[in-house]
Amino acid sequence: MADYKADRTKVPVDVAGGIIEGEFNGKVNRTDEVIGRRIMLHDGRSSCHRYETLIPPGATEMLRELSAIARRYETQRLPEMRDLMILFTVRFKPGSTFHAQFEAARSFAWAKLCVERRLAVTLVQHQPGLSGYAEGKPHVHMLIFARELHDSNFLGFTPLLKGPPKAILAAEWAAWPGRNA
């Protein structure tokens, strides 16, 4: 999925991440397409295991629907917006249950992103061995909207963009009590 700039910073936990820019390699990134590429894989021949969009507690309920929030974000997109989303991926050891892995990532995203930072996030879970197309560790992508969500409006950019988001979130994930699902 060549739509973002990977952060190669070394961190003590098994994560990946980077910035999904508004434009990458001369092509405009659209929110629905960025998320869609992670939901439907291998040119539509397989899909992710599970996905869900989380919104901050004070956001309007109508934005829980993925297509609604993607439309709203694009409608409120700033001209020449440099940073569209933050990608943060947590990996798990094979062997634990898929739902426990998803819930570990979900509880982290809810507390650290939605509640603490007022950010919307779409979680996309992949179980590479199930698709038959790839080997690899089970993982959950957190596609984090780069602007804070207040009621139904995307306002200022998250302070996560001021430091390396991967390193900041990796440190928080390392300290997260439920991460070893």
N, C-alpha and C positions, 0 to 999 in steps of 0.2 A: 504494500500500500504506500506508494510514493506520494504522500500528501503532507508530510511534515518533516521538520528538522529534528532528528534524534539528538538527545542529550547524552553524551558518552561519559559523563562524570561517574567515577567509581563510587559506589555506595555499599554499605555493609549488608544489605538485604537484596533478595532476588526480585528486582523491579526494573522497569524500563520507562522511558518517558521522553517528552519533548514538547515543542510548541507546534501546534497546527496553525500555520499562518493563513492570513486572509488570501494570499496569493502564493502559490508554490510552483517553481519552475515555469513561470509565465502563465499559469492557469489559475483562475479564481477558484478558491475552495468555497463550496456552499455547505452550510451546516447539515442539511438533510443528506447530501451525498457523502460527506465525511463519515457520518454515523452509519449510513446505509452500506458503505463499503465494508464495515466491520460486522454488520448483521448478516449480509448475504456475501458469502465467500466463493472463491473459485468460479467467477463469472456466473454466479447464481446457481451453481450445482450443489451447494450446501449452505447451511445457515449456522449461525451461532447456536450455542446450547440454550441460552436464555438472555434476555435483556430487559432493562427497566429504566425509566427516567425518574429521578428524584428531584424535588424542588424544595427550596427553603420553606420553613414553617409559615412565613408571612406572605408567601406567593399565592396568587389566585389558583384555585383548584383546576381551572380549565387548562392550565399549562402542564398538567401531568401527562397529557397525551403527547407523544413524541412529535407527531406532525404539527400540532398546535404550537409547541414551544420552538420548534425549528423555524416555522413560518414567522413567529413573533420575533425571534432573534434576527432573522434576515431582514424583516421589516424595519427593525431598529438598528440595523448595521450602520456603522459610521463610514463615511466616505474614506476610501483608502485605509481601511482598518487593517493594521499590521498583524495583530494577534487575534485569531478567531477562537481557538480552544487550546486547552492544555491536555495532553495525553499522559496518563499515568497508569501503568500496567503492573499489577501484582501477580506473581507466579506462585504456584503451589506444588508441593510434592505429590506425585501420583499416589493414589491409595485412599485418600480421604473422600468423603462423599461430596458430590457436586454441589448439593444444596448447602452444605456447611461452608464450602469455599465461597459460594456466592454470598451467603449471609455474613461472612467475615468481611468481605469487601464492601458489602452494602452498609453494614453498621459503621465501618470506618468512614465511608463517603457521607453518610447521613450526619454523623457527629462532626467530623472535621471540615467537610466542605459545605454542606447545606446549612447546618445550625451555626457553626462558628464563623463561616465566611460568607454566608448568604449566596452561595453559588448553586446553580443547577448542574446536574451531572447525569449522563446516561451511562449505565453500566452494561457492558457487553461481555458475556462469558463464553470462552472457547474451550472446548475439550478436543484438542487436535487428534487424538487417537480414535475418537468416535467417527470423525468425518471420513477416515480412510485416505485422506489426501496428504496428511502430514504427521510427523512425529513431533513431540514437544510436550512441555509441561502444561498442565491445565492453568489457565490464567483468566483474569478479569481486567478488561480495559475500563478505565474511568475517563470518559470524554467530558471534560470540565469546561463549561461555558466561561469565557474569559472575563465577562462582565457580571457584576453583582445584580441579583434579581430582587427587586422591591415591588411587591404586589404584582403588577403585570408589566413592569418596565425594567429594562436592562439599563443600569446606570453606569457608575464608574468601573474601571478595570480593577481586577483583583490585585492586591499587593503581592500575591504570589509571583507575578510577572517581574517584580523588581529584583528578586533573588533567583537562583536557579530552582525552579519549581520541583524538579525531580529530587534534588537533594533535600529540600525542605520537607516534601511529602514522604520521602524515604525515611527520614529521621522520625517522623510521626508514625509511620507504618511500623518501623522497628520497635517502637514503644507501645504499639497497640496491643492490648491484652488478648484479643481474640484472633490475632493474625495467623496463628498456627492451626488452622482448621484441618 
